[in-house]
Amino acid sequence: MKGFKDAVDNSVTDLNIYYSGHGLIETGEWIVYLDKPSPNLDDERITILEIFQIIYNSHFAGKVQITSDSCYAGKLCFLAK
């Protein structure tokens, strides 16, 4: 999420987060593979709620659009309500 922090630090007014990759069947969570594989799947995924928390904690005042081109992305919509 370094790119998001950079956007906040540089006073970007609109932010588009685009993810294209694998999503978990149960929740649609994004699977983000790390440089070094981890035996703990929690280290290799990010939830939509974690993304919302990062945005909220940063006090980003602009418009945020999240596009998820991944398996089971529709489940993210239900969690985002």
C-alpha positions, 0 to 999 in steps of 0.5 A: 500500500505504499502507492496509497501512502504516496498519494495521500502524502502528495495531496492527490484528490482522486484515487483509483485502486485497481486490483487484478489477481486472485480472490478467495472463494469464501470472501473475495479477499485479495491474495497478494503474494509476497516476495518470500512465501509465508506459511500463514495465508493471512500474511498474503491476503488483504480484506476490503475492510483493511483497505477501508481502514487504511483509507480512513486512518490516512484521513484521505479527503478525496474520492476513492474508487476501488475496482477489483478484477478478481475471482469472487469480487462480488463478495466484496460488494456485500462486505462493503455495504 
